[in-house]
Amino acid sequence: MYIKKINIKNFRLLENVELSLENRTTVFVGRNNSGKTSLTELFRRLLNDKKPSFNLEDFSLSSLDKFWCAYKNFQKNEDENKTREILPFIEVLLLVNYEANNSSYGPLSEFIIDLNPDCNETLIKVRYELAKGKLQQLFEDIEVGEESTPEVQKTKFFKFLKSRISEHYGASIYAEDLNDSNNQKELSLLNLHALLQSGFISAQRGLDDAVGKDGSEQQKNNVIWSTLEQLFTTISNSENQHDKAILEDLESVIQSLKDDIDKGINEHLSNLLPTFFMFGYPGLSDPNLSTETTLDIGRLLKNHTKVHYEGINGINLPESYNGLGTRNLIYILLQLFNFYKDFTAKISIPGMNLIFIEEPEVHLHPQLQQVFIDKLSNISESFANTFPDRPDWPVQFVVTTHSSHIANKAQFEAIRYFLTKPKNGSENIRYTVIKDLKEGLSDTPKPDKEFLHKYMVLTGCDLLFADKVVLIEGATERIMFPEIIKKVDAAAKENFPKLSSQYVSIMEVGGAHAHKFLNLMNFLDLSTLIITDIDSVGSDSKACEVSAGVCTSNSCIKSWFRNDFSPVQLIKKSDDEKTKGRVRLCYQIPEQDSDDCGRSFEDAFILANYSNFGLTKVNATEAYNRAKNIKKTNFAIRYGIDQPDWHVPLYIKQGLCWLAASDINPPPQKQNDVERVEV
């Protein structure tokens, strides 16, 4: 059995989200503050040993007004049930898939309440809501000052309410019939904990040592040994025969040590102890004092045992002497092994194990990051092969990451993309949207999907973490692009948004492949600029000047317009025709006050800077002929680094201005405003 789908309502940015989980590993990606950590924290609260508890701040911002509306109803003595219906709640729905016709469902059996023999899914509802009969206590004696403004009243109201949420709200657990939502069965947290065990490896793992101002190490963070301590505790509580045997062997060793210590200490300490008759006190007989040593395995391991790495010549190195990346990886693997031992050591085995791993990339170099995510799904099988006497480990891993190397190595089907959007256009209230790449790319042809995945793995692109994206032709544009952005930003108006202050991912994809990214960009809801070449060809399909061309050989342009237009027709295409949703297509157009148009970036660059090349006027033929003999890399280095005194070609300038202003207020400049910018 495994968790197939999760639905969350009203928790922080997760106002109303739904996501599916893979039956082994799911990867959460997205920009900072997009809700990934919130989702992990939600399950940490729900599945801890104590009862779930939330604060007023944990409710989504858009749901807070419902408290106020319910309070106003309460003041008017409205029907209690109607008032309760207004109050917000935090809710988690878990859709669990299980094997039909199983002889035993274990702890899941309590949650299966439907009578449909063909159904192999059940719904678990966890709702944090106002406890029954607590409406009066929630709102009584709240004074907001009726003479105050509504804003002041609300401020006072929420100050009163803040301390009352955890006191009067509580978690309720239900099993719900998928075929009939009215058929519900209330269960306890014990039922949920018996079914679903969790584990969390947080992003802040305390791997580095504290260092004083003088550079000396102030504190050793023996996090690896701490994990081994947890593992020992797990074995101590285990009912597994193999674990019991290990514990018995340890106790035997300790007992042997204890006997030796008692014998040696008694022999030598007896000479130190006084004989009491020497005091001459009447009636006091000699008590014959002796010593007995008490050794506790747990305290012995905790206080007097440390992990060392094997060295040479009998010199072993302390845990802290290894690199942070190695320590991080060892720590994660030991934690996973501890979770496995804890799960399989129980008398009553839980039905599922959900483990969250936050930012495993910490201190790991890129190749090791890719190996980690690649091997993670095989860990369960590895443990099963090593310990065949133990039950299966039905584990699901959820990995949150900011690493493009991990995100790109994971299969598209396993990625869930988090992004935030403003609520009703207000930047003050935002909510999270979770996009499932498995569903979003379902219509993408398999060869294109395979191309995208291979490209992202090979290039390590940061597409899934960017605010905006630029797809470019080749190495020339890539080398020169930092200087191009710098020039466009410098020439823009004072209040116009700058690309240099936005997270823009530059991807070199070529004109033959850019169109393969369109479905992905639209699905990810990313503002995207495609900068490509018009690539004019003659009737013989050979490259030629734009004025002599009969069509284009550029695959992206053909795919965009779904028709063969001549270069002259392409030049006349409007901005609206070159924009689809949040994607804009740019290719060469004539410079200002000219009809001459370049075929590629190089001859368009010459036309925009003709005087730099010894030309007295704009001349497309001369630019075309010169561009054919240009060595692209040398050209890019010369003008991108050595000689930065030049103007950006108009088609790139227009495209970047559009991209800079997309998604940001003030609105984009008008076309004539862009054309007046001298770059």
C-alpha positions in Angstrom: 0.0 0.0 0.0 1.1 3.6 -0.5 -0.1 7.2 -0.4 -1.3 8.0 -3.9 -2.5 11.5 -3.5 -2.5 14.3 -1.0 -4.9 17.3 -0.7 -4.2 20.2 1.7 -6.3 23.1 2.6 -5.6 26.3 4.6 -2.1 25.6 5.8 0.1 28.6 5.2 0.7 29.0 1.5 -0.9 25.7 0.9 -4.4 27.2 0.6 -5.8 24.4 -1.6 -3.3 22.1 -3.2 -3.4 18.6 -4.5 -0.4 16.5 -5.5 0.3 12.9 -6.2 3.2 10.8 -4.8 5.2 8.2 -6.6 5.2 4.8 -4.9 8.9 5.2 -4.1 10.6 8.7 -4.6 9.0 12.1 -5.3 11.1 15.2 -5.7 9.8 18.7 -4.7 11.4 21.6 -6.5 10.8 25.3 -6.8 12.0 28.7 -5.8 12.4 29.8 -2.2 9.3 30.4 -0.1 7.1 28.4 -2.5 5.7 26.0 0.1 8.0 23.0 0.1 9.1 23.3 3.7 5.6 24.1 4.8 4.4 20.8 3.4 7.1 19.0 5.3 6.3 20.9 8.5 2.6 20.0 8.1 3.3 16.3 8.2 5.8 16.8 11.0 3.0 18.3 13.0 0.4 15.7 12.0 2.6 12.6 12.6 4.5 13.4 15.8 4.0 11.4 18.9 1.8 14.0 20.5 -1.4 15.5 19.3 -1.2 17.8 16.3 -1.1 21.5 17.2 -1.2 24.6 15.0 -1.1 28.3 15.6 -3.2 31.1 14.2 -0.2 32.0 11.9 -0.4 28.5 10.4 -3.8 29.3 8.7 -3.6 30.6 5.2 -3.8 34.3 5.0 -6.9 34.2 2.8 -8.8 32.1 5.4 -8.2 34.5 8.3 -11.2 36.7 7.5 -13.4 33.7 8.1 -12.6 34.0 11.8 -13.8 37.6 11.8 -17.0 36.7 9.9 -17.8 33.9 12.3 -17.2 36.2 15.2 -19.6 38.8 13.8 -22.2 36.0 13.4 -21.6 35.0 17.0 -22.2 38.5 18.2 -25.5 38.5 16.3 -26.5 35.2 18.1 -26.8 33.4 14.8 -27.3 29.7 14.6 -24.3 27.9 16.1 -24.0 25.3 13.3 -24.0 28.0 10.7 -21.3 29.9 12.6 -19.2 26.8 12.9 -19.4 26.3 9.2 -17.9 29.6 8.5 -14.8 28.9 10.7 -11.7 27.9 8.8 -10.0 24.6 9.4 -6.7 23.0 8.3 -7.4 19.8 6.4 -5.3 17.0 4.9 -6.7 14.3 2.7 -4.7 11.1 2.1 -5.8 8.8 -0.8 -4.3 5.4 0.0 -3.9 2.7 -2.6 -3.8 -0.9 -1.5 -3.9 -4.4 -3.1 -7.4 -5.7 -3.5 -8.3 -9.2 -2.2 -5.5 -9.1 0.3 -5.9 -11.6 3.1 -4.9 -9.0 5.7 -4.8 -5.2 5.6 -3.3 -4.8 9.0 -3.9 -1.3 10.5 -5.4 -0.1 7.2 -8.5 -2.3 7.8 -9.9 0.3 10.2 -9.9 2.8 7.4 -11.6 0.6 4.8 -15.3 1.3 5.1 -16.7 0.9 1.6 -18.6 -2.2 0.4 -17.3 -2.1 -3.1 -15.2 -5.2 -3.8 -13.7 -3.6 -6.9 -12.4 -0.6 -5.0 -8.7 -0.6 -3.9 -8.5 2.9 -2.5 -9.5 4.6 0.7 -9.6 8.2 1.8 -8.2 9.4 5.2 -9.3 12.8 6.4 -7.4 14.7 9.1 -9.0 18.0 10.0 -7.8 20.5 12.6 -11.0 22.3 13.6 -12.9 23.8 16.4 -13.7 21.2 19.0 -17.3 20.4 19.7 -19.0 22.7 22.1 -16.1 25.2 22.1 -17.6 28.0 20.1 -18.6 30.0 23.2 -15.1 29.7 24.7 -13.5 30.7 21.4 -15.3 34.0 21.1 -16.4 35.0 24.6 -15.1 38.1 26.3 -13.4 39.5 23.2 -13.5 43.3 23.2 -12.7 45.0 20.0 -14.0 48.5 20.7 -17.1 49.1 18.7 -16.2 52.8 18.3 -12.9 51.9 16.5 -12.4 51.6 12.8 -12.8 48.1 11.3 -9.1 47.8 10.8 -8.4 48.5 14.5 -11.2 46.1 15.6 -9.7 43.3 13.5 -6.3 43.9 15.0 -7.6 43.7 18.5 -9.8 40.6 17.6 -6.8 38.6 16.3 -4.7 39.5 19.3 -7.4 37.9 21.5 -7.9 35.0 19.2 -4.2 34.1 18.9 -3.9 32.3 22.2 -7.2 30.5 21.9 -6.6 28.5 18.7 -4.4 25.8 20.2 -6.6 25.7 23.3 -10.0 25.1 21.6 -9.0 23.6 18.3 -8.1 19.9 17.9 -7.5 17.2 15.2 -10.2 14.8 14.1 -9.4 11.7 12.0 -12.0 10.2 9.6 -12.1 7.4 7.1 -14.3 8.4 4.2 -16.0 6.3 1.6 -14.8 7.3 -1.9 -18.2 6.3 -3.3 -20.2 8.2 -0.7 -18.8 11.2 1.1 -21.6 11.0 3.7 -20.3 7.6 4.8 -17.6 8.5 7.4 -16.0 6.8 10.3 -14.3 8.7 13.1 -11.0 7.2 14.3 -8.3 8.2 16.6 -4.7 9.5 16.2 -3.6 6.1 17.4 -5.1 4.5 14.4 -3.3 7.0 12.1 0.0 6.5 13.8 -0.4 2.7 13.7 -1.0 2.9 9.9 1.5 5.6 8.9 5.0 6.0 10.4 7.1 9.1 9.4 10.7 10.1 9.4 12.3 13.5 8.9 15.8 14.5 7.9 15.8 18.2 8.2 17.9 20.7 6.1 19.7 22.0 9.3 21.7 19.0 10.3 24.5 20.8 12.4 27.3 19.1 10.5 29.8 21.9 10.9 31.8 22.6 14.0 31.5 25.9 15.9 34.6 28.0 15.5 35.8 30.7 17.9 37.0 34.1 16.9 40.6 32.9 17.2 39.9 30.1 14.7 39.9 27.4 17.3 37.2 24.7 17.3 34.8 25.4 20.2 32.5 22.5 19.8 32.5 19.1 18.2 29.1 18.2 16.6 29.2 14.4 16.6 26.0 14.1 14.6 26.9 10.8 13.1 27.4 9.3 16.6 24.1 10.8 17.7 22.5 8.8 14.9 24.1 5.6 16.0 22.8 6.3 19.5 19.3 6.5 18.1 20.0 3.2 16.2 21.0 1.6 19.5 17.8 2.8 21.2 15.8 1.3 18.3 17.5 -2.1 18.7 16.9 -2.0 22.5 13.2 -1.8 21.9 13.1 -4.3 19.0 11.2 -7.6 19.0 13.4 -8.9 16.1 15.4 -12.0 17.1 18.5 -10.8 15.3 18.4 -7.4 17.1 17.8 -9.2 20.4 20.9 -11.3 19.8 23.0 -8.2 19.2 21.8 -6.6 22.4 22.4 -9.8 24.4 26.0 -9.9 23.1 26.6 -6.3 24.1 25.2 -7.0 27.6 27.5 -10.1 27.8 30.5 -7.9 26.9 29.5 -5.3 29.5 29.0 -7.9 32.2 32.4 -9.4 31.5 34.0 -5.9 31.8 32.0 -5.2 35.0 33.3 -8.4 36.7 36.9 -7.6 35.8 36.6 -4.1 37.0 35.0 -5.1 40.3 37.7 -7.7 41.0 40.6 -5.3 40.2 39.1 -2.3 42.0 38.2 -4.3 45.1 41.7 -5.7 45.4 43.4 -2.3 45.3 40.8 -0.1 46.9 40.6 -2.3 50.0 43.9 -0.9 51.1 42.4 2.6 50.9 39.3 2.0 53.0 39.6 2.4 56.8 39.0 -0.4 59.3 36.4 1.1 61.6 37.6 -0.5 64.8 40.5 1.9 64.8 38.1 4.7 65.8 37.4 2.9 69.0 33.7 3.8 69.0 31.7 1.5 71.4 29.2 -0.8 69.6 30.5 -0.1 66.1 31.4 -3.2 64.3 33.5 -3.2 61.1 31.0 -3.1 58.1 33.7 -4.4 55.7 33.1 -1.9 52.9 33.7 -3.0 49.3 33.0 -1.5 45.8 30.7 -2.6 43.0 30.8 -1.0 39.6 27.6 -0.3 37.7 27.8 -0.1 33.9 24.8 0.9 31.8 25.1 0.2 28.1 23.2 3.3 27.1 25.3 5.7 29.2 28.5 3.9 28.3 27.8 4.3 24.6 26.6 7.9 25.0 29.3 9.3 27.3 32.3 7.2 26.6 32.1 6.0 23.0 32.8 8.1 19.9 33.0 7.4 16.1 36.4 7.6 14.5 37.6 7.0 10.9 40.3 4.4 10.4 43.7 6.0 9.9 47.2 4.5 9.7 49.7 3.4 12.3 47.0 3.1 14.9 46.0 6.7 14.6 42.3 7.1 14.1 40.7 10.4 13.0 37.8 12.0 14.9 34.4 12.2 13.2 34.8 16.0 12.7 38.0 15.5 10.6 36.1 14.2 7.6 34.7 16.6 5.0 31.2 18.1 5.5 29.9 16.4 2.3 31.0 12.9 3.5 29.6 13.5 6.9 26.3 14.7 5.4 26.0 11.6 3.2 26.9 9.2 6.0 24.5 10.9 8.3 21.6 10.6 5.8 22.3 6.9 5.1 22.5 6.1 8.8 19.3 7.9 9.4 17.6 6.0 6.7 18.9 2.7 8.2 17.6 3.8 11.6 14.1 4.5 10.1 14.2 1.1 8.5 15.2 -0.6 11.7 12.6 1.3 13.7 9.9 0.4 11.2 10.6 -3.3 11.0 11.4 -3.7 14.7 7.8 -3.1 15.8 5.5 -5.9 17.0 2.7 -4.5 14.9 4.2 -3.3 11.6 2.7 0.0 10.3 1.2 -0.2 6.8 3.3 2.7 5.3 6.4 4.7 6.0 6.7 8.3 4.7 10.2 9.9 4.9 11.0 13.5 4.2 14.6 14.4 3.2 15.2 18.1 3.0 18.1 19.5 0.9 20.3 16.4 0.6 22.6 18.4 -1.6 24.2 20.2 1.4 28.0 20.1 1.0 27.7 17.4 -1.7 29.5 18.0 -5.1 27.2 17.7 -8.2 28.1 14.2 -9.2 27.4 12.8 -5.7 24.1 14.6 -5.7 23.1 12.9 -8.9 24.2 9.5 -7.6 22.3 10.0 -4.4 18.9 10.7 -6.0 19.6 7.9 -8.5 20.3 5.3 -5.8 17.7 6.4 -3.3 14.9 4.4 -4.8 17.1 1.2 -4.5 17.7 1.6 -0.8 14.6 -0.4 0.2 15.6 -3.3 -2.0 19.2 -3.2 -0.7 18.0 -3.4 2.9 15.6 -6.3 2.0 18.4 -8.3 0.4 20.7 -7.7 3.4 18.0 -8.6 6.0 15.7 -11.2 4.3 14.2 -12.2 7.7 12.5 -8.8 8.1 9.2 -7.6 6.7 9.1 -5.5 3.5 9.7 -1.8 3.9 6.8 0.0 2.1 8.7 3.4 2.2 7.9 6.5 0.2 10.6 9.2 0.0 9.8 12.9 -0.4 12.9 14.9 -1.3 12.9 18.7 -1.2 15.7 20.3 -3.1 17.2 23.5 -4.5 19.8 21.6 -6.5 19.4 21.6 -10.3 21.6 18.4 -10.4 19.2 16.5 -8.2 16.1 17.9 -10.0 17.5 17.2 -13.5 18.6 13.6 -12.6 15.1 12.7 -11.3 12.6 11.6 -13.8 10.0 14.1 -15.0 7.3 11.7 -13.6 8.7 12.2 -10.1 9.0 16.0 -10.0 6.4 18.3 -8.3 7.0 21.9 -9.1 6.0 24.5 -6.5 5.4 28.1 -7.3 3.4 30.9 -5.7 0.9 33.3 -7.2 -0.7 36.5 -5.9 -4.3 36.1 -4.6 -6.6 38.3 -6.6 -3.7 40.3 -7.9 -2.4 41.2 -4.4 1.3 40.7 -3.7 0.6 40.7 0.1 -1.5 37.5 -0.1 0.0 34.7 -2.1 -0.8 31.0 -2.4 1.0 27.9 -3.7 0.3 26.0 -6.9 1.8 22.6 -7.2 2.4 21.3 -10.8 2.8 17.6 -11.5 5.2 17.2 -14.4 3.9 13.7 -15.1 0.4 15.1 -15.8 1.6 18.4 -17.4 3.8 16.7 -20.0 1.4 13.8 -20.7 0.7 15.2 -24.2 4.4 15.8 -25.0 5.7 13.2 -27.5 7.9 10.7 -25.9 11.0 11.6 -28.0 10.6 15.3 -27.0 10.2 14.3 -23.4 13.4 12.1 -23.5 15.2 15.0 -25.2 14.2 17.5 -22.5 15.3 15.1 -19.7 18.7 14.3 -21.3 19.3 18.0 -22.1 18.6 19.0 -18.5 20.8 16.3 -17.1 23.7 17.0 -19.4 23.6 20.8 -19.1 22.7 21.0 -15.4 20.4 23.9 -16.2 18.5 25.7 -13.4 15.2 26.0 -15.2 13.1 24.6 -12.4 14.4 27.3 -10.0 14.4 30.4 -12.2 12.0 33.3 -12.3 12.3 33.7 -16.0 14.0 31.9 -18.9 15.9 32.9 -22.1 16.5 30.3 -24.8 19.3 31.3 -27.1 20.9 29.9 -30.2 24.5 29.1 -29.4 27.8 29.9 -27.8 28.2 33.4 -29.2 25.0 34.6 -27.6 25.8 32.7 -24.3 29.2 34.4 -23.9 27.9 37.8 -24.8 24.6 37.7 -22.9 25.8 39.0 -19.5 27.0 42.2 -21.3 23.8 42.3 -23.3 21.7 42.3 -20.2 23.9 44.9 -18.6 23.5 47.2 -21.5 19.7 46.8 -21.8 19.4 47.5 -18.0 21.6 50.5 -18.1 19.6 52.1 -21.0 16.2 51.4 -19.5 14.2 54.1 -17.8 14.8 54.7 -14.1 11.6 52.9 -12.8 11.7 50.2 -15.4 12.4 46.7 -14.0 15.9 45.3 -14.5 16.7 41.8 -15.5 19.9 41.9 -13.6 17.9 41.9 -10.3 15.8 38.9 -11.4 16.7 35.2 -11.5 17.0 34.6 -15.2 18.1 31.2 -16.5 20.0 31.3 -19.8 19.7 28.1 -21.8 21.6 27.4 -25.0 19.3 25.2 -27.1 19.7 26.1 -30.7 17.0 27.0 -33.2 16.4 23.3 -34.0 15.3 22.4 -30.5 13.8 25.5 -28.8 10.2 24.6 -29.8 10.5 21.4 -27.8 10.6 23.4 -24.6 7.3 25.3 -25.3 5.0 22.8 -23.6 7.3 22.7 -20.5 7.6 26.5 -20.2 3.9 27.0 -20.5 3.2 24.3 -18.0 5.7 25.7 -15.5 4.1 29.2 -15.9 7.5 30.8 -16.7 8.0 33.9 -18.7 10.2 32.8 -21.5 12.0 34.6 -24.3 13.2 32.6 -27.3 15.9 34.3 -29.2 16.6 32.6 -32.5 17.8 33.3 -36.0 15.5 33.9 -39.0 17.7 31.5 -41.1 16.5 32.6 -44.5 17.0 30.1 -47.4 16.5 30.3 -51.1 14.5 28.0 -53.4 17.5 25.6 -53.4 17.3 25.3 -49.6 20.7 27.0 -49.2 21.4 29.9 -46.9 21.0 33.3 -48.4 20.4 36.9 -47.5 17.0 37.7 -45.9 15.9 39.8 -48.9 16.5 36.9 -51.3 15.0 34.2 -49.0 11.8 32.3 -49.9 11.4 30.6 -46.5 13.1 29.8 -43.2 15.0 26.7 -42.2 14.5 27.4 -38.5 12.5 24.6 -36.9 11.3 26.8 -34.0 9.9 29.5 -36.2 8.1 26.9 -38.4 6.6 25.2 -35.3 5.6 28.6 -33.9 3.6 29.8 -36.9 2.7 26.4 -38.3 3.2 27.6 -41.8 6.1 28.5 -44.2 6.3 32.2 -44.4 8.9 34.1 -46.3 11.5 36.1 -44.4 9.9 39.3 -45.6 6.6 38.2 -44.2 8.2 37.1 -40.9 9.8 40.5 -40.5 6.3 42.1 -40.6 4.8 39.8 -37.9 3.4 41.8 -35.0 4.4 41.5 -31.3 1.1 39.8 -30.6 1.8 37.2 -33.3 5.2 36.6 -31.8 3.7 36.1 -28.2 1.8 33.1 -26.9 0.8 33.3 -23.3 4.0 33.8 -21.4 6.4 32.9 -24.2 7.8 35.5 -26.7 9.6 34.6 -29.9 12.3 37.0 -31.2 14.3 36.8 -34.4 16.1 39.4 -36.6 14.3 42.5 -37.7 15.6 45.6 -39.5 17.4 48.2 -37.3 15.8 51.6 -36.8 15.5 53.7 -40.0 16.6 50.8 -42.2 15.1 48.0 -44.3 18.2 45.8 -44.1 17.8 42.8 -42.0 20.4 40.3 -40.7 20.1 36.5 -41.1 21.9 35.5 -37.9 23.1 37.1 -34.7 26.5 38.0 -36.1 25.3 39.9 -39.2 22.5 41.5 -37.1 25.2 42.6 -34.7 27.2 44.1 -37.6 24.2 46.0 -38.9 23.5 47.4 -35.4 27.2 48.5 -35.1 28.2 49.1 -38.8 30.6 51.9 -38.0 32.6 49.5 -35.7 33.2 47.3 -38.7 34.4 50.1 -41.0 31.1 50.5 -42.9 29.8 53.9 -43.8 26.1 52.8 -43.8 23.9 49.8 -43.0 24.5 47.2 -45.7 22.9 43.7 -45.3 24.9 42.2 -48.2 28.3 43.3 -46.7 27.2 42.2 -43.2 26.1 38.8 -44.5 29.4 38.2 -46.3 31.5 39.3 -43.3 29.4 37.2 -40.9 30.1 34.0 -43.0 33.9 34.3 -42.2 33.5 35.1 -38.5 34.9 32.7 -35.9 32.1 32.7 -33.5 34.0 32.0 -30.2 36.6 34.7 -31.0 33.9 37.1 -32.0 32.0 36.5 -28.8 35.1 36.9 -26.6 36.2 40.1 -28.4 32.8 41.9 -28.0 31.6 40.2 -24.9 34.8 40.9 -22.9 37.5 42.9 -24.7 35.6 45.6 -26.6 32.2 46.2 -24.9 31.5 49.5 -26.7 28.6 48.5 -29.0 24.8 48.5 -29.4 22.5 45.6 -28.8 20.6 44.5 -31.9 17.0 45.7 -31.9 15.3 42.3 -31.9 17.1 41.3 -28.7 16.6 44.6 -27.1 12.8 44.4 -27.6 12.7 40.9 -26.4 14.6 41.6 -23.2 12.5 44.6 -22.4 9.4 42.5 -22.7 10.9 39.8 -20.5 12.0 42.3 -17.8 8.5 43.8 -17.5 6.6 40.5 -17.6 4.9 39.7 -14.2 6.1 42.9 -12.7 4.5 46.3 -12.2 4.7 48.9 -13.8 3.3 47.4 -17.0 5.6 46.9 -20.0 6.7 49.9 -22.1 5.0 50.6 -25.3 6.8 49.7 -28.5 7.8 53.2 -29.4 9.3 53.6 -25.9 11.5 50.5 -26.5 12.6 51.7 -29.9 13.8 55.0 -28.5 16.2 53.3 -26.0 19.7 53.6 -27.3 21.7 50.6 -26.3 
